[in-house]
Amino acid sequence: MRKLIKNYIESYWWYFFLQSVIAIAFGVFALTTPIRVLSTIVFVAAGALVLMGLVGVIRMIHDYTRRPHRRWGDSLIIALVELAVGGYFLLNIDAGFQVSAIVFGTIVLVRGAFDLIVALFNIKDPIDKFFWIVAGIAGVILGLVILNHPGEASITMIWLFGLYILVFGVSNLFYSVHIRSKLATIPAPKVTVTKKASTKKSSVKKKATVKNK
C-alpha cells in the first residue's frame, strides 16, 4: 500500500504543479489586463487551455507507460477538449465574444463538476479533498454565471473566467505541494528475510558446527 501511494505521488505531483503555474499566470493576466486588449485576453486564454491540455496528455502518456491497465479515459477526454478548444480560438480570435463566452463557460462548468466528483468519490485525505472542492465549487458557480449572461459585459465574463482559472491554479498548487510533502512521511519498506534464505543460513551453520566437532 505504501508503495502504491509513493508511486501515485511521484507520478502526479509534477502534473498538478505545472497545471497550477499555467493557470495562475493566466488568471493574474486576465484580472490585471486593461479592457482595450480584450482580443489579447482571449488569445492568452486559448493558449492557457492548449498548454494545460498538453500537460494533461503528457501525464496520460506517462501514466499509461507505467500502468497500462489504470483507468485514465476521463482525464484524457478533458485534456483533448482543452487542446481542441484552445487550438480553435488560437486560430479564430475574431470568432465573436458570445461564442467564446459560451464555450469558456461550458469548460469552466464541466471542469468544476469533474473536480467535485473527484473530490467526493476519489479523494480520501481531508486536506486534499478541500482543495478539489474549492476548485469544483468555483468552477460550477462561475461557469453558470458566464453561461447565463454570455453576451453581456464581455470584459466581466473574461474577468470571471480569469478568476476561476486563478482559484483553480492556486488550489492545484497547494494540492501538488501537499501531496509532494507526503513523500517524506512515507516510511521506507521493511527488509524481511525470506524463509528460504533463513533455512539455508541455519543449514550452513549446522554443517559448520558438525565439522568443528
C-alpha atoms as a printed R data frame, in Angstrom:
    type eleno elety resid chain resno       x       y       z
1   ATOM     1    CA   MET     A     1   0.000   0.000   0.000
2   ATOM     2    CA   ARG     A     2   2.803   2.417   0.914
3   ATOM     3    CA   LYS     A     3   4.455   1.680  -2.427
4   ATOM     4    CA   LEU     A     4   1.222   2.476  -4.318
5   ATOM     5    CA   ILE     A     5   0.856   5.827  -2.523
6   ATOM     6    CA   LYS     A     6   4.511   6.658  -3.211
7   ATOM     7    CA   ASN     A     7   4.120   5.804  -6.909
8   ATOM     8    CA   TYR     A     8   0.984   7.949  -7.167
9   ATOM     9    CA   ILE     A     9   2.688  10.989  -5.628
10  ATOM    10    CA   GLU     A    10   5.810  10.637  -7.769
11  ATOM    11    CA   SER     A    11   3.669  10.237 -10.889
12  ATOM    12    CA   TYR     A    12   1.232  13.128 -10.380
13  ATOM    13    CA   TRP     A    13   2.534  15.927  -8.172
14  ATOM    14    CA   TRP     A    14   4.524  17.498 -11.039
15  ATOM    15    CA   TYR     A    15   1.420  17.473 -13.273
16  ATOM    16    CA   PHE     A    16  -0.671  19.437 -10.782
17  ATOM    17    CA   PHE     A    17   2.252  21.807 -10.164
18  ATOM    18    CA   LEU     A    18   2.730  22.600 -13.879
19  ATOM    19    CA   GLN     A    19  -1.019  22.978 -14.358
20  ATOM    20    CA   SER     A    20  -1.190  25.395 -11.423
21  ATOM    21    CA   VAL     A    21   1.653  27.571 -12.780
22  ATOM    22    CA   ILE     A    22  -0.084  27.910 -16.168
23  ATOM    23    CA   ALA     A    23  -3.477  28.624 -14.572
24  ATOM    24    CA   ILE     A    24  -2.152  31.191 -12.091
25  ATOM    25    CA   ALA     A    25  -0.200  33.003 -14.816
26  ATOM    26    CA   PHE     A    26  -3.302  33.363 -16.982
27  ATOM    27    CA   GLY     A    27  -5.564  34.233 -14.053
28  ATOM    28    CA   VAL     A    28  -3.297  37.090 -12.970
29  ATOM    29    CA   PHE     A    29  -3.015  38.296 -16.573
30  ATOM    30    CA   ALA     A    30  -6.786  38.246 -17.141
31  ATOM    31    CA   LEU     A    31  -7.516  40.105 -13.907
32  ATOM    32    CA   THR     A    32  -4.911  42.841 -14.467
33  ATOM    33    CA   THR     A    33  -5.071  43.473 -18.231
34  ATOM    34    CA   PRO     A    34  -6.810  46.690 -19.458
35  ATOM    35    CA   ILE     A    35 -10.160  46.410 -21.287
36  ATOM    36    CA   ARG     A    36  -8.744  47.712 -24.579
37  ATOM    37    CA   VAL     A    37  -6.866  44.453 -25.250
38  ATOM    38    CA   LEU     A    38  -9.811  42.038 -24.990
39  ATOM    39    CA   SER     A    39  -8.644  40.063 -28.041
40  ATOM    40    CA   THR     A    40  -5.278  39.546 -26.348
41  ATOM    41    CA   ILE     A    41  -7.007  38.070 -23.296
42  ATOM    42    CA   VAL     A    42  -8.973  35.642 -25.493
43  ATOM    43    CA   PHE     A    43  -5.715  34.694 -27.220
44  ATOM    44    CA   VAL     A    44  -3.929  34.085 -23.917
45  ATOM    45    CA   ALA     A    45  -6.936  32.141 -22.540
46  ATOM    46    CA   ALA     A    46  -6.806  29.877 -25.584
47  ATOM    47    CA   GLY     A    47  -3.056  29.486 -25.149
48  ATOM    48    CA   ALA     A    48  -3.537  28.560 -21.490
49  ATOM    49    CA   LEU     A    49  -6.065  25.871 -22.465
50  ATOM    50    CA   VAL     A    50  -3.656  24.459 -25.062
51  ATOM    51    CA   LEU     A    51  -0.808  24.304 -22.539
52  ATOM    52    CA   MET     A    52  -2.999  22.708 -19.873
53  ATOM    53    CA   GLY     A    53  -4.286  20.210 -22.427
54  ATOM    54    CA   LEU     A    54  -0.723  19.339 -23.493
55  ATOM    55    CA   VAL     A    55   0.334  18.808 -19.886
56  ATOM    56    CA   GLY     A    56  -2.716  16.563 -19.413
57  ATOM    57    CA   VAL     A    57  -1.895  14.463 -22.495
58  ATOM    58    CA   ILE     A    58   1.758  14.131 -21.400
59  ATOM    59    CA   ARG     A    59   0.557  12.996 -17.994
60  ATOM    60    CA   MET     A    60  -1.720  10.378 -19.571
61  ATOM    61    CA   ILE     A    61   1.097   9.037 -21.785
62  ATOM    62    CA   HIS     A    62   3.438   8.919 -18.790
63  ATOM    63    CA   ASP     A    63   0.801   7.165 -16.700
64  ATOM    64    CA   TYR     A    64  -0.051   4.668 -19.442
65  ATOM    65    CA   THR     A    65   3.583   3.624 -19.888
66  ATOM    66    CA   ARG     A    66   3.820   2.855 -16.166
67  ATOM    67    CA   ARG     A    67   0.329   1.474 -15.503
68  ATOM    68    CA   PRO     A    68  -1.372   0.480 -18.795
69  ATOM    69    CA   HIS     A    69  -4.375  -1.075 -17.036
70  ATOM    70    CA   ARG     A    70  -5.216   2.014 -14.984
71  ATOM    71    CA   ARG     A    71  -8.419   3.914 -15.831
72  ATOM    72    CA   TRP     A    72  -7.469   7.212 -17.482
73  ATOM    73    CA   GLY     A    73 -10.086   7.881 -20.190
74  ATOM    74    CA   ASP     A    74 -12.000  10.688 -18.428
75  ATOM    75    CA   SER     A    75  -8.866  12.764 -17.786
76  ATOM    76    CA   LEU     A    76  -7.691  12.222 -21.358
77  ATOM    77    CA   ILE     A    77 -11.039  13.445 -22.729
78  ATOM    78    CA   ILE     A    78 -10.779  16.669 -20.699
79  ATOM    79    CA   ALA     A    79  -7.203  17.221 -21.897
80  ATOM    80    CA   LEU     A    80  -8.189  16.668 -25.542
81  ATOM    81    CA   VAL     A    81 -11.172  19.033 -25.210
82  ATOM    82    CA   GLU     A    82  -8.896  21.727 -23.766
83  ATOM    83    CA   LEU     A    83  -6.479  21.217 -26.653
84  ATOM    84    CA   ALA     A    84  -9.248  21.351 -29.263
85  ATOM    85    CA   VAL     A    85 -10.986  24.437 -27.844
86  ATOM    86    CA   GLY     A    86  -7.752  26.295 -27.195
87  ATOM    87    CA   GLY     A    87  -6.471  25.467 -30.680
88  ATOM    88    CA   TYR     A    88  -9.712  26.645 -32.280
89  ATOM    89    CA   PHE     A    89  -9.642  30.043 -30.588
90  ATOM    90    CA   LEU     A    90  -5.945  30.491 -31.311
91  ATOM    91    CA   LEU     A    91  -6.844  30.190 -34.998
92  ATOM    92    CA   ASN     A    92 -10.122  32.132 -34.719
93  ATOM    93    CA   ILE     A    93  -9.548  35.090 -32.400
94  ATOM    94    CA   ASP     A    94 -12.403  37.012 -34.072
95  ATOM    95    CA   ALA     A    95 -14.954  34.215 -33.641
96  ATOM    96    CA   GLY     A    96 -17.234  36.533 -31.657
97  ATOM    97    CA   PHE     A    97 -17.204  37.077 -27.950
98  ATOM    98    CA   GLN     A    98 -20.604  35.500 -27.310
99  ATOM    99    CA   VAL     A    99 -19.390  32.213 -28.806
100 ATOM   100    CA   SER     A   100 -16.172  32.478 -26.783
101 ATOM   101    CA   ALA     A   101 -18.118  33.119 -23.570
102 ATOM   102    CA   ILE     A   102 -20.417  30.126 -24.139
103 ATOM   103    CA   VAL     A   103 -17.512  27.787 -24.867
104 ATOM   104    CA   PHE     A   104 -15.333  29.017 -21.996
105 ATOM   105    CA   GLY     A   105 -18.336  28.970 -19.629
106 ATOM   106    CA   THR     A   106 -19.084  25.364 -20.586
107 ATOM   107    CA   ILE     A   107 -15.465  24.338 -19.997
108 ATOM   108    CA   VAL     A   108 -15.458  26.035 -16.585
109 ATOM   109    CA   LEU     A   109 -18.739  24.352 -15.599
110 ATOM   110    CA   VAL     A   110 -17.713  20.866 -16.778
111 ATOM   111    CA   ARG     A   111 -14.286  21.143 -15.206
112 ATOM   112    CA   GLY     A   112 -15.810  22.311 -11.928
113 ATOM   113    CA   ALA     A   113 -18.292  19.430 -11.902
114 ATOM   114    CA   PHE     A   114 -15.476  16.970 -12.673
115 ATOM   115    CA   ASP     A   115 -13.378  18.317  -9.776
116 ATOM   116    CA   LEU     A   116 -16.331  17.973  -7.391
117 ATOM   117    CA   ILE     A   117 -16.957  14.368  -8.456
118 ATOM   118    CA   VAL     A   118 -13.278  13.522  -7.975
119 ATOM   119    CA   ALA     A   119 -13.280  15.202  -4.550
120 ATOM   120    CA   LEU     A   120 -16.395  13.406  -3.322
121 ATOM   121    CA   PHE     A   121 -15.670   9.911  -4.626
122 ATOM   122    CA   ASN     A   122 -11.904   9.566  -5.146
123 ATOM   123    CA   ILE     A   123 -10.074  11.759  -2.637
124 ATOM   124    CA   LYS     A   124  -9.742  10.422   0.920
125 ATOM   125    CA   ASP     A   125  -7.363  12.899   2.555
126 ATOM   126    CA   PRO     A   126  -9.465  15.777   4.039
127 ATOM   127    CA   ILE     A   127  -6.923  18.477   3.083
128 ATOM   128    CA   ASP     A   128  -6.662  17.213  -0.495
129 ATOM   129    CA   LYS     A   129 -10.448  16.923  -0.671
130 ATOM   130    CA   PHE     A   130 -10.769  20.574   0.441
131 ATOM   131    CA   PHE     A   131  -8.563  21.842  -2.414
132 ATOM   132    CA   TRP     A   132 -10.560  19.892  -5.014
133 ATOM   133    CA   ILE     A   133 -13.891  21.031  -3.585
134 ATOM   134    CA   VAL     A   134 -12.821  24.709  -3.643
135 ATOM   135    CA   ALA     A   135 -11.836  24.440  -7.318
136 ATOM   136    CA   GLY     A   136 -15.011  22.499  -8.145
137 ATOM   137    CA   ILE     A   137 -17.426  24.902  -6.454
138 ATOM   138    CA   ALA     A   138 -15.707  27.898  -8.072
139 ATOM   139    CA   GLY     A   139 -15.995  26.241 -11.484
140 ATOM   140    CA   VAL     A   140 -19.683  25.349 -11.159
141 ATOM   141    CA   ILE     A   141 -20.730  28.774  -9.843
142 ATOM   142    CA   LEU     A   142 -18.674  30.887 -12.273
143 ATOM   143    CA   GLY     A   143 -19.493  28.584 -15.197
144 ATOM   144    CA   LEU     A   144 -23.238  29.013 -14.587
145 ATOM   145    CA   VAL     A   145 -22.841  32.793 -14.279
146 ATOM   146    CA   ILE     A   146 -20.970  33.001 -17.589
147 ATOM   147    CA   LEU     A   147 -23.482  30.769 -19.400
148 ATOM   148    CA   ASN     A   148 -26.450  32.754 -18.064
149 ATOM   149    CA   HIS     A   149 -25.040  36.031 -19.440
150 ATOM   150    CA   PRO     A   150 -22.921  35.089 -22.484
151 ATOM   151    CA   GLY     A   151 -23.484  38.321 -24.414
152 ATOM   152    CA   GLU     A   152 -23.425  40.824 -21.580
153 ATOM   153    CA   ALA     A   153 -20.461  42.704 -20.128
154 ATOM   154    CA   SER     A   154 -17.867  40.850 -22.174
155 ATOM   155    CA   ILE     A   155 -14.930  42.020 -20.092
156 ATOM   156    CA   THR     A   156 -16.732  40.865 -16.938
157 ATOM   157    CA   MET     A   157 -17.061  37.385 -18.432
158 ATOM   158    CA   ILE     A   158 -13.323  37.267 -19.171
159 ATOM   159    CA   TRP     A   159 -12.677  38.533 -15.645
160 ATOM   160    CA   LEU     A   160 -14.857  35.719 -14.223
161 ATOM   161    CA   PHE     A   161 -13.047  33.152 -16.373
162 ATOM   162    CA   GLY     A   162  -9.728  34.548 -15.167
163 ATOM   163    CA   LEU     A   163 -10.951  34.419 -11.565
164 ATOM   164    CA   TYR     A   164 -11.899  30.757 -11.903
165 ATOM   165    CA   ILE     A   165  -8.568  29.860 -13.520
166 ATOM   166    CA   LEU     A   166  -6.756  31.681 -10.704
167 ATOM   167    CA   VAL     A   167  -8.705  29.812  -7.998
168 ATOM   168    CA   PHE     A   168  -8.174  26.557  -9.892
169 ATOM   169    CA   GLY     A   169  -4.434  27.253 -10.171
170 ATOM   170    CA   VAL     A   170  -3.977  28.150  -6.505
171 ATOM   171    CA   SER     A   171  -5.921  25.032  -5.425
172 ATOM   172    CA   ASN     A   172  -3.766  22.848  -7.677
173 ATOM   173    CA   LEU     A   173  -0.588  24.494  -6.388
174 ATOM   174    CA   PHE     A   174  -1.467  23.774  -2.751
175 ATOM   175    CA   TYR     A   175  -2.583  20.269  -3.679
176 ATOM   176    CA   SER     A   176   0.685  19.494  -5.509
177 ATOM   177    CA   VAL     A   177   2.795  20.840  -2.636
178 ATOM   178    CA   HIS     A   178   0.723  18.891  -0.100
179 ATOM   179    CA   ILE     A   179   0.927  15.518  -1.858
180 ATOM   180    CA   ARG     A   180   4.640  16.091  -2.575
181 ATOM   181    CA   SER     A   181   5.248  16.667   1.145
182 ATOM   182    CA   LYS     A   182   3.728  13.265   1.878
183 ATOM   183    CA   LEU     A   183   6.775  11.554   0.365
184 ATOM   184    CA   ALA     A   184   8.799  12.450   3.448
185 ATOM   185    CA   THR     A   185   6.178  10.865   5.739
186 ATOM   186    CA   ILE     A   186   6.055   7.515   3.939
187 ATOM   187    CA   PRO     A   187   8.311   5.098   5.870
188 ATOM   188    CA   ALA     A   188  10.808   3.001   3.978
189 ATOM   189    CA   PRO     A   189   9.691  -0.584   3.352
190 ATOM   190    CA   LYS     A   190  10.897  -3.100   5.930
191 ATOM   191    CA   VAL     A   191  13.572  -5.518   4.806
192 ATOM   192    CA   THR     A   192  12.451  -9.048   5.593
193 ATOM   193    CA   VAL     A   193  14.486 -12.232   5.323
194 ATOM   194    CA   THR     A   194  12.697 -14.939   3.367
195 ATOM   195    CA   LYS     A   195  12.105 -18.319   4.910
196 ATOM   196    CA   LYS     A   196  14.207 -19.994   2.233
197 ATOM   197    CA   ALA     A   197  17.185 -17.754   2.890
198 ATOM   198    CA   SER     A   198  16.779 -18.203   6.630
199 ATOM   199    CA   THR     A   199  16.656 -22.010   6.301
200 ATOM   200    CA   LYS     A   200  19.705 -22.007   4.073
201 ATOM   201    CA   LYS     A   201  21.623 -19.890   6.580
202 ATOM   202    CA   SER     A   202  20.783 -22.160   9.502
203 ATOM   203    CA   SER     A   203  21.690 -25.229   7.417
204 ATOM   204    CA   VAL     A   204  25.134 -23.790   6.694
205 ATOM   205    CA   LYS     A   205  25.545 -23.012  10.391
206 ATOM   206    CA   LYS     A   206  24.705 -26.603  11.375
207 ATOM   207    CA   LYS     A   207  27.191 -28.010   8.881
208 ATOM   208    CA   ALA     A   208  29.914 -25.766  10.243
209 ATOM   209    CA   THR     A   209  29.128 -26.960  13.795
210 ATOM   210    CA   VAL     A   210  29.332 -30.646  12.800
211 ATOM   211    CA   LYS     A   211  32.626 -30.015  11.021
212 ATOM   212    CA   ASN     A   212  34.136 -28.403  14.114
213 ATOM   213    CA   LYS     A   213  33.145 -31.411  16.216
